[in-house]
Amino acid sequence: MTLTIDAPSANGHVIPMASPAPKPPAGNTPDNAAVLAAIGELGDRMERRFEKLDERMRRLETDGAEMKGRVSQLPTLWQVAALIFAIFGAAFTLIRFAPPH
């Protein structure tokens, strides 16, 4: 059962307002027990999934640390450029100063 109450608005128009729906009766009913059992089951499933997720996240954390260690050992751009410059310098030196055959 909904009661309608007319309330005036700021511009003088009447706005119909409805009262809130009545609350269901409180108490321990068979429906409540079924809902609580379903919620408990859902909570157990969520807990198992979170445990699996936690395990996967720990593996990702370990993999990420390994990758960070590998990336930290890569040469820098300056080192690569110096290596290329040294190779070209050595090739030029061999071509320029090598005795003819």
Protein Blocks (a to p, Z undefined) as FASTA:
>chain_A
ZZddddddfkopacddddddddddedddfklmmmmmmmmmmmmmmmmmmmmmmmmmmmmm
mmmmmmmmmmmmpccfklmmmmmmmmmmmmmmmmmmpccZZ
